[in-house]
């Protein structure tokens, strides 16, 4: 189902301070997901127990949604596998917010981010003056909008692989689109289709497609939230 996208005054983008708070929340959620497998290891549960008090100390807990608070509060070994994996993937949204706050670069869609590195860049578990809350500043709206269009396009192409497997003239598809701001700017192309590190995207494996879908969806959600599609992060949709 296609969404009609118009980036205009109907949307209310979050402030820089709110983006910083949301980045620290996503860092906390991703950290909680990633240490689930460390249940029983020395220091792992103590690390988990530090997260919520730290968020409270920074005043960032006001950005926590109820399901995020509950997830972080669960002792190690209590999360089901799906919730732990989903929490870990939030690092791909985090890398977008870190980039928007000028706390790191945005990796290629071909590359999964490095969660510990990104969490350290925004200051996970650090004093407030060593986090992205310290005088946060956002990139220009035009730059954020351009990358939103990019990830909308990528996400759409990956979804098309489900309904229309096989070779496609994606350049022609993009040129004929009337429903949203899709773009080919910034993509490497092979035979009129998006290239995944030199491979035409319809030729990638199913496991690779699933990984790219996760990357694209999480980053697409983060960009849509930056544009103000919804007040709550979890309410932001990524329809294509």
N, C-alpha and C positions, 0 to 999 in steps of 0.2 A: 504494500500500500504506500503510495507516494504522499509525502507531506508537502504542502505548499509553503515554501519558506520565503519570508520577506524580513530582512533584518532592518527593522525600523523602530520607531518610538514606542511601539506596543511592548517591547521587551525592556526589562529593567536589569541591566548587568550588575553583578555584585561589585561592591567596593573592593579596593585593594586589600584592606584589612580583613574583609570577609574571605577573600580568595586565600589569603595567608592562613586563616583559621581552618578553612576547608582542606588546604594542603596538609596541614599538620594532622587533621583528623584522618585523611586518607593514608598518610604515612603510618599512623597508629594502627589503622585497620589492616593494612597490608602486612605490617610487622606481626600483628597478632595471628594472621593467617599463616605466615611463613614459619612461625615457631611452634605451630601445633604439633608438628612431627618431632619436636624436641622434648615432648613430655617425658619426665623422668631424668632428663639430663641436668647436671649441676648448673644452677643459676638461671635456668630457663623460666621457671615459674616466678622467680623473683623479678625477672625482667618484665614479665607480663603484669605483675602487680604494681610496677612503677608507672604504667602508661596512664591510667585514669587519673591518679593524683597529679601527675605532671600536666595533663590537659586542664585540670581544674585550676592548678596554680597559675597557668598562663591565661586563664579566662577563656580558653578555647573550647571548653566543654559545652558552651552555648551553641556551638555548631554541630554537636553530636546529634544524630538522629537516634531514635530509641533502639532500632535494631543494631546500630553500630555500638552503642553503649553496652547492650546485652552481649554482643559478640566479644568485645574486649574483656568484659567481666567474667566470661566463662573460663574456669581453670583449664590449664593445658590437659589435653586428652579428652575433652568433653565436646569438641566440635565434630559434626559429621564431615565427611570428606568433601562433599560439595560446597558447604559453607566455607571451609578452610581454603579451598581452591579459589572460590569466588573472591574471598577477601584478599588473597595474594595478588590476584589480577588487578586490584584497585591501584596498584603501583603504576599501571599504564595511564590511568587518569591523573595520578599524582605527577607524573613526568610532564604532563601538559600544564598543570597549574604551576609547577616549578619553573617551567620555561616562561610562562606568562608573567611570572614575578621576577624574571631575569636571574633565576637561581640555577641555571643550567641550560644545556642545549636540548633541542627536540630531536630524538633519534629518528632515523629513517623508519618507515613503516615495516621495512624488512627486518628490523632489529628489535628484539624485545629489550626493554630497558633493564638496567641493573638496579633492582629495588633497594639494596642497602646503600648504594652510592647516592641515589636520588633522595632517600630518607635522610641521609647525612647532610646533603646539600641544603635541605630546608630546615634542618636542625632538630631532628627527632630526639627527644629526651634531653635536649640542651637547655641552658638558661635562656630566658627570653631574648636577651641581647645577641645571642648567637643563633637565632632562628629567623625565618622569613617574616616574622611579626615585627621585626625591628625596621621601622620606616619602609613598609612595603610599597612597591611602585610597579604598576602594570605596564605591559607593552601597549603600543597604540592599538586602538580598536580595529583599524583597517588591517593590521597584520593578523590579529586574532580572527577576523572574519575570513581572510584569505585561507588560513589553515583550516577553518571550519568547513569551507567549501571543498577543500582538498580531501578531508576525511569523510565528508558526506559522499564524495565521488568514489573513493576507495571502498567504503562500506557498501555502497550500492553495487559496485562491480563484484565484490565478493559474494553478495547475496544473489546476484544474477547467476553465479556459478552453480547455485543450488537448483534454480528453476530452468536455466538454459546452459547446461554443461557443454563443453566443446568450444571450438574457436568462434570468435565474434569480432566484428569490426566495431570495437568500442569507441573509436574516434567518431565514427558516423553516429553511433547512439548518443554520445554526448552532444554532438552538433544539433541533434534533433530534439533534445530535451526541452520541454516547456514547463515542467513542474517545479524546478528548483535551481539554485545557483551551483551547478556542477562545473567542474573545470578539469582540464588536462595539464594545466600549468604546474610544473614541478615534478611531473611523473616521467620516468624513463619508459619508452614505448618499444615494443617488439611486434612487428607485423600488425600495427594499428590496435594494439592492446597494451594494457599495463604490464610492465616487466617487474617480476619479483627477483631482484638480484640477477638479472640477465635471462630469466626464464619467463616465457609468455605465461601469464597468470592462469590460463585454463589448463596448463600442463603440470601444475604443482600437485603434490600428493594431497590426499584427503587430510592427513594429519597436519600438513603445512597449512592447508586452507583453514582448518579449525583454529590453529594458532594465530593466523593473520586476522581472522574474524574477531577473536578475543582482543587483540591489540587495537584493531580499528574501532570496535564497538566502545571500548573503554575510553579511548582518546576522543572519539566522536561525542560521547556523552559529556566529557569534560569541556570540550569546546562549546557545545550547546549551552552548558550551564554558564560558561563565561559570558556568553551573549545574552543571558538572562531569560532563557526559555522557560524556566521554572524557578520558584523560590527554593524548594528543597532539591538537593542534589539527586536523591533517589527517584524523584518524580520526572526527571528529564528523560525524554524518549529519544530514540535514535532511529526513527522510521526512515526508510529509504524507498 
